[in-house]
Amino acid sequence: MPAAAARAYLVRVAVPLRREAASLERALVAAGAEVERDGAVLTVVWPASEADELERWEEYTFTELVFFLRAWAGTDPRRRIDVLEERLL
């Protein structure tokens, strides 16, 4: 879907440990995101998909990314994700 490819979401997150940040980086890249990592801080550009309900993006509804991050973090405190920045691109 061409409209999805034109939209993306930028999120900058911090995780407690560099090892976990590297793990999250690998998982995000495998899922199709562009990622830059500086220690335990990741800057992620997440491309839109049909699951993200593009018509609702102005309301900050990023279904697929939120689901992905929650699934990755689970209940492990070493995988706590602190959102530092988030915005549409």
Secondary structure, DSSP 4 states (H G I P E B T S, - for coil): -HHHHH-EEEEEEE-S-HHHHHHHHHHHHHTT-EEEEETTEEEEEEE--GGG-GGGGGGT--HHHHHHHHHHHTT-GGG--EEEEEEE-
